[in-house]
Amino acid sequence: MDTQLADFIRDTRAGQQAEAILRKCVHCGFCTATCPTYQLLGDELDGPRGRIYLIKQLLEGKAVTEKTRTHLDRCLTCRSCETTCPSGVEYSRLLDIGRQIVEQRLPRPLREAVPRKLLREVLPRPAVFGALVRVGRALRPLLPSALADKLPPEPSGKAGEWPAKTVHPRRMLALAGCAQPALAPNINSATARVLDRIGISLFEEKKAGCCGAVRFHLNDQAAALDDMRRNIDAWWPHVEAGIEAIVVTASGCGVQVRDYAHLLADDPVYAAKAERVSGLSRDPSEVLAAERDTLFHLLRQSAVPQGKLAFHSPCTLQHGLKIKGVIEELLTVAGFELTPVADAHLCCGSAGTYSLLQPELSQKLRNNKLVALNAGSPRQVATANIGCLCHLQAGSLLAVRHWIELIDEVLE
């Protein structure tokens, strides 16, 4: 795709990246076939190819309009189009550039600006968000149903308990994150218990926090980069001490941490550290797959038939991290009968804060996904991302769990 970039961006790193991405696009339209919003709306401008044209116009100096912002806002950033694209177009990177230009040049009305401001300030702060979650659970009967449904039930029993203080020679660091500790504290502790059984100690660094995805995708990219630098500073002593990996149990956060190297590439202080941190980032499925002989032996000793299970592969797992089939194999060895899920490549509609900012589209996508997940009559649903878990659970009569919790329970 030929383009003539405007003066304001031509000689910048963002402009150079955008031009390289645009030149890869051959207008084939394969991406529209796997775009969730295009499937719902049937509008070319609500598919990747149409949005690429809109961003191209911005980069060439055309006026920024409400129409452009609306179509860019509707994108889930699910990256399904990137998986489909035969030319390797890095659509999500181009979208980040386009959205930042729109945000800078077209102030939002208060009805849009205020919710985004609140989300940017509350979600990335675990102490504040955790307190609000506790208040929300206490007042659940008084909350609007749309908000009450977002709150998982209070953890009970051993949920959140880490393994006994056995120190293994092999040590890994876990990202605590921002929303997950309040909504589902058992996910990281279950991961720690599973890794403990195969001889790996997992621990959290409390000085780290939000991975940066919340602010980044709400177009406060400067603050997001500060979140990333804070995490790198918190983790760096452990990196220097020789940790094997940084385990990120939410696939959405995993994509963001893997992106630190790219996003901080121009930072003379943090570029090398960011590259090292990105290289250490692992989804728990990658850690367990590398220990498959030991783990499979334990699972086969413990496993009994666990019944039917539907697995929802988050977009960030399959399109972002490019992990496919690994978790499904682990669950099968653990004794679960996985049911078929139609259109498994399509987004569930969670997409971080998308479910709050685009509720109508989000709920349609969730309804479609739940129909597909329930088609095989499973007993429960598993997923790999806290956002998808909460979003699906809000509309599901079946329990929705993180897959690592199920592996932990089988090993028990």
Stockholm file with secondary structure:
# STOCKHOLM 1.0

chainA/1-412         MDTQLADFIRDTRAGQQAEAILRKCVHCGFCTATCPTYQLLGDELDGPRGRIYLIKQLLEGKAVTEKTRTHLDRCLTCRSCETTCPSGVEYSRLLDIGRQIVEQRLPRPLREAVPRKLLREVLPRPAVFGALVRVGRALRPLLPSALADKLPPEPSGKAGEWPAKTVHPRRMLALAGCAQPALAPNINSATARVLDRIGISLFEEKKAGCCGAVRFHLNDQAAALDDMRRNIDAWWPHVEAGIEAIVVTASGCGVQVRDYAHLLADDPVYAAKAERVSGLSRDPSEVLAAERDTLFHLLRQSAVPQGKLAFHSPCTLQHGLKIKGVIEELLTVAGFELTPVADAHLCCGSAGTYSLLQPELSQKLRNNKLVALNAGSPRQVATANIGCLCHLQAGSLLAVRHWIELIDEVLE
#=GR chainA/1-412 SS CCCCCCHHHHTSHHHHHHHHHHHHCCCCCGGGGGCHHHHHHCCGGGSHHHHHHHHHHHHTTCCCCHHHHHHHHTCCCCCHHHHHCTTCCCHHHHHHHHHHHHHHHSCCCHHHHHHHHHHHHHTTCHHHHHHHHHHHHHTGGGSCHHHHTTSCCCCCTTTTCCCCCCCCSEEEEECCCSSHHHHCTHHHHHHHHHHHHTTEEEEECTTCCCCSHHHHHTTCHHHHHHHHHHHHHHHHHHHHHTCSCEECCSHHHHHHHHTHHHHTTTCTTTHHHHHHHHHHEECHHHHHHHTHHHHHHHHHHHCCCCEEEEECCCHIIIIISCCCSHHHHHHHHTTEEECCCTTTTSCCSCTTTHHHHSHHHHHHHHHHHHHHHHTTCCSEEEESCHHHHHHHHHHCSSCEEEHHHHHHHHHC
#=GC SS_cons         CCCCCCHHHHTSHHHHHHHHHHHHCCCCCGGGGGCHHHHHHCCGGGSHHHHHHHHHHHHTTCCCCHHHHHHHHTCCCCCHHHHHCTTCCCHHHHHHHHHHHHHHHSCCCHHHHHHHHHHHHHTTCHHHHHHHHHHHHHTGGGSCHHHHTTSCCCCCTTTTCCCCCCCCSEEEEECCCSSHHHHCTHHHHHHHHHHHHTTEEEEECTTCCCCSHHHHHTTCHHHHHHHHHHHHHHHHHHHHHTCSCEECCSHHHHHHHHTHHHHTTTCTTTHHHHHHHHHHEECHHHHHHHTHHHHHHHHHHHCCCCEEEEECCCHIIIIISCCCSHHHHHHHHTTEEECCCTTTTSCCSCTTTHHHHSHHHHHHHHHHHHHHHHTTCCSEEEESCHHHHHHHHHHCSSCEEEHHHHHHHHHC
//
